[in-house]
């Protein structure tokens, strides 16, 4: 994967210090699920 230099300079890339990259790669889909849930789930009374 090629990561843009701008993303690295802005600190958008999380460091990974482990040796088993398959476990780290499972975090990406989970982040997508959490992000989608947060974007679509509203607790504001006006949205009910």
Secondary structure, 3 states (H helix, E strand, C coil): CCCCHHHHHCCCCCCCCCCCHHHHHHHHHHHHHHHHHHHHCCCCHHHC
